C-alpha cells in the first residue's frame, strides 16, 4: 500500500501556507500536492496599493512551481473543474482526474459581480481590488479619472463579507488624491451594507465604529449604511437605503467618475451545489476540526468556509475570514492530518482569532479580536501612522515567507506586536 495522497485545492494566502505546513506536519509519511489555476501567488492585501500604483504587481507576486519543487510538494496550475467527493477525485480543467485520500479545500471565493446589474470589472461599470489583475486594470482607470476628476463611490454591496479593503481603498484614494492636489475636485461617498460604519461583519472590534467614523469625517467622506445596490449604470449607482424594519426608506442616485465596490462572495463552481459538502451559497461546511461532516476525508479553510453571520442586520452582511483566522485553520488542519497519517485521532481546533492592519496610506486602524466572533476575550483597536508602517513590514515578511516556503505561523506574533509595542521590527 502506497503513501496517502493529500491534495490542497487552491494556492492563495490559505492554500499556499497550508501546503507548507501540511508537508512539514506529515513529512515523508504522505504525498502532498497543490492544485491551482495559476502558477502565481499574489499577496491580495496589497491590491489596494496596486490600484493607485504604489506597488507594481510583480512586487507582490511569487512564482510558485520552484518553491513547491524545493519543498517536495507536487503542483499543477491546470485548475479544478469539479470535485467528486464520493469517488474521492478531482476533475481538472483539461479533462484529467487526480485521486486523493484527503482533500483540503482552500479555493477562496467566487466573486458574485453578476448578482447586481452593472457591477464589476467584467462588463460592468465599477472596478475591483479583489484580484491583482483587477487592481492593475483599476490603476489604468484611476489614472484616466485623475485627468478628468469627479465624484467617487467606494464600498461593499449587500451580502459582502469583506469590508476592510473597502475602507482601505477609500482612504488610500483620499491620500493619493491629496498627493495629486486634486482632492478638492472629488466628492467621495462610502456605500456599505453594514448597519454602521466600522461593523466590518464582526459587529465592530473595540472602537472601530468611532475610529473609522472619525477618519471619514476628517477626510470629508460621506457615507450611506444599510445600503443595497439596486444596479449600476454608466456613471450612476442606484442605491436603496434600508431602515431597521428592512423596508426601503430612501433611494440615492449617486453619480461617479470612478467606483470600486466589493461584491458578495460564493463558493467556486468546482464545489458549489454538492449536497453535504456545501451550503446554499456554495461555502464548505466544516466542524470544529475544519472537517466536513458528510465527507470526513475533506477539510476546508479560509474564505471558502461556511460561517453564519454574527447576528441579524437590515441588509445581509457576511463574516470576514481574516488572515489570523485563516492561519489558525491551516495550523489545525496540518496538525489533524499529521495525526491521521500516524494513526491518531484528529483533535486540533482552530482558534479563529483576528488581527487586521487597515492601511490608509498615511495612517491606519488596527484591531485584534480573540476570538473573531463575539463575545471575545480580547476586543482591541487603535489607530495611527504606525499602522501604515506595520502593514509595509507585514507585506515584506509574508512575501519572504511564501518565497522561502516557510511554514512557521506568523499572525499570533503580529497580534502581540500590534497590541504590545504598536510597531513591527522585521
Secondary structure, 3 states (H helix, E strand, C coil): CCCEEEEEECCCHHHHHHHHHHHHHHCCCEEEEEECCCCEEECHHHHHHHCCCCCCHHHHEEEHHHHHHHCCCEEECCCEEEEECCCCEEEECCCCEEECCEEEECCCCEECHHHCCCCCCCCCCCECCCCHHHHHHHHHHHHHHHHCCCCEEEEECCCCCCCHHHHHHHHHHHHHHHHCCCHHHCCEEEEECCCCCCCCCCCCCCCHHHHHHHHHHHCCEEEECCEEEEEEECCEEEEEEECCCCCEEEEEEEECCEEEEECCEECCCCCCCCCCCECCCCCECCCCCCECCCCCCEEECHHHECCCCCCCCCCCCCCCCCHHHHHHHHHHHHHHHHHHHCCCCCCCCCCCCEEEEEECCCCEEEEEEECCCCCCCEEEEEECHHHHHHHHHHHHHHHHHHHHCCCCCCHHHHHHHHHHCCCCCC
